[in-house]
Amino acid sequence: MPTEITPLVTDFNQLLTGWRGYLARSRHAAGNLAHALKTPLSLILQQGRKHDDQYLVKQAERMRDLIDRELNRARIAGSALAGRRFRPATDIAELADVIRQLHRDRQLDLQLVIDAEDQLPLDQQDMLELVGNLLENAAKWARHRIRLTLGTGDGMRLVIEDDGPGINRDSRSLILTRGTRLDESEEGHGIGLSIVQEIIELYGGSIDLGESDELGGLRVTVELPLPG
């Protein structure tokens, strides 16, 4: 570059480095806070429903929505930053343990079939939110069985199936409309797909809802390209 503008370029690069660090710290703090709060909050919801305390359930659900919204905003703000890499086998096993603990009274059969490298060039927090939300929804409506399959080729392909009531064909396209919640479009499904859809859009991927041939319930298929 011309020597005349070297000081300006240096200052600008320092500014960008400082701003990138600020975004990274903010995003990391939001992720830590959400991770710390969501599990105990789920347990509070579980107890509220068990004792039919509708006021407690309503307030806990409101808190969960606020956490999800703020986490999503932090993610969008820092989506260009590189965080920790996704470790499919380890990270999903930890998520599955949490799901089993939350639904231990039902003794869910949660099967994991993972055929991927130890690490993938995808942000760990994004993938934890993506897989966690889909697993939570599957666990909520499964009668007994859930199967998660993850493989890689040209990209990452994630399939989550359950043996629950599923979603009728006419409602599937409506559910995937931006801003539509599952509980608004199909009675009995109480989790929104907004966070899942935001992550998929950020990575230029796709999502498809169908019926599991073997389990009979909902089948969610997510495909994400892998950076070269």
N, C-alpha and C positions, 0 to 999 in steps of 0.2 A: 504494500500500500504506500501511497505518497507519504513522505516523512512529515509533511505539514499536518496531516490528520491523525498521526499516530497517537498523540495524547488523548484525542477525543475517542478514538477506538478503544484505547486502554480503559478510559473511564467508563465507557459504555459497557464493556465486557465485565468490569467490576460490578456495575449496577445489575447486570443480568445475573451474575453469579450470586449476589446477595439476595435478589428477588427469588431465584430458584431455591436457595436455601430456606428462605422464609416459607415458601409454598410447601416444600418438603416437610418442614417441621410442623406446619399447620395440618397437613394431611395425615402425618404420622400420629399427631395428638388426637385427631378426630377418630382415626381408626382404633387407637388404643382405648379411647373412651367408649366407643360403640361396643368393642369386644368385651370390655369390663362390665358393661351394663346389660347387654342383651341376654346373657344366660340367666343371671338372677331375676331379670324382669320376666323372662319366660316362666321361671319357677313361680313367681308371684301370680302370673296369669293362671298357671296350672292350679294353684291353691284357691284362687278366687272362683274359678269354674267349679272346682271340686266342692266348695262350700256354697255355691250358688250366690256369691256376693257380686251382684251385678254392678254396684258402684265401683268396687275395687277393680273389676274386670275392665270397665269402661275407662277408668283413669290410667290403668296400666297399658291398655291398647293405645291411648292417646300419647303416652310417653314413648311407646315403641315407634309410633308414626313420626314423632318429632326427631327421635334418634336417627331413623332411616333417612329423613329428609335432610338433616344436617350432614350426615355422612355422605349422602349423594352430592350435595353442594361442594363439600371438600374434595370429593373425587373429581368432579368436573373441573374444579380450579386447578388441580394438580395432575390432570390426566396426561400431560406431556412428559411428566417426570418418571424416571426409572426407579422403581422401588425394588423390594426383594423379589426374587424369582419364585414362581409357583412350583411347588414340589408335590405333584399329584398324589403319589402313594402316601406320603407322610401327612400332608395337609388334609386330604379327604378322610383318611383314617381317623384323624383327630375330630373332624366334623361329625363323622359317623358315631364316634363314642359319645359326643354331646347329645346327638339325636336319640341314641339308645337310652341315655340317662334320663332325658326329659320324658321319654315314653316307656320307662322301664316296667310300668304296671301292665303294659300291653304286650311285652316281650316280642317286639318287632323283629322279623327276620330281614336284616339289611345286608344285602350281598354286594360286595365291591369287586368289580372286574376291571383292573387297570393295566393297560399295556402301553407304557410310555416311558420316556427317559426320566431319570431322577429329577431333573429340573427342566422347566420349559420357559422360553423367553416371554412370559406373561406376568403381569403384576400380581403378586401373591394376595394382596388385600382385595383386589378386584375379583379374583377367582374364588376366594373364600366367601365373598358376598354372593357371587353368582351361584355357586354350588350350594352354599348354606341356605339361601332362600328357596331354591328348588327342592332340596332335601326336606326342609321344614314343611313345605307344602305337601310333599308326598307322604311324610310321616303323619301329618294331620288327618289325611283322608284314607290312608291305606288300612285295609282290614288286618293284614298280617305281614305281607311281603312287600319289599322294595328292592329293586335291583338298579345299581349304578354301573354303567359301562363307560370307560374312557379309553380312547385310542388316538393315535396320531398317524398322520401320513403327510398329505399336503398341508394339513392343518390339524387342529384338535377337534375331535368329535366326542361330545358328551351326551349320553342317553340315560334318562332317569325314568323308570317305570314303577307302577304300583298296582296293587290289586283292589283299589278303591272303586268308587262309583263312576269315575271318569267325568268327561264333559261331552255333551252331545255335539255332533258335528256342526250344527248351525251356530252354536255359541263360540266356537273356537276362533273364528276370524274376529269376532267382536271383542273377545278377551285380549287379543293382541293389538287392539287399537290403542294408540297413545292415550294415557290418562285413565283408561278403563280398569277398574278393579275386578278381580274374579268374583267377589261377593256381590257386585252390582250386576254382573251379567249372567252368573250361574249360581243359583242358590246353593249354599253349602260349602263354597270355596271362599275362605276368608283372608286370603293374602293377595296383595297386589303384585303385578309383574313389572312395575315401573322401574325398580332398581335393576332387575335382570335385563330389561330391554335397554336401559341406558348403557350398561356395560357392553352389551352385545353391539350396540350402535357405535360405541367408541372404538371397538376393535374391528368394525366392518364385517361382523359375522351375521348369522341368521338363527332364527328359532322356529321350530315347528311343533305344533301340538297334534297328537294323534292318539290312537288306541293301541295299547300293548297287546300283541298277538298272543303272548303266553300268559300274562298276568291278568289281562282283561280291563285294567284301569287306564289311567292317563299315561301317555308316553310323551315326554318332553325331549326333543332333540335339539342340541345347540352345536353349531359349527363355527369355529373361530379360525381365521388364518393365523399362521405363525410367522412372526417377523423373520426375514432371511438373515 
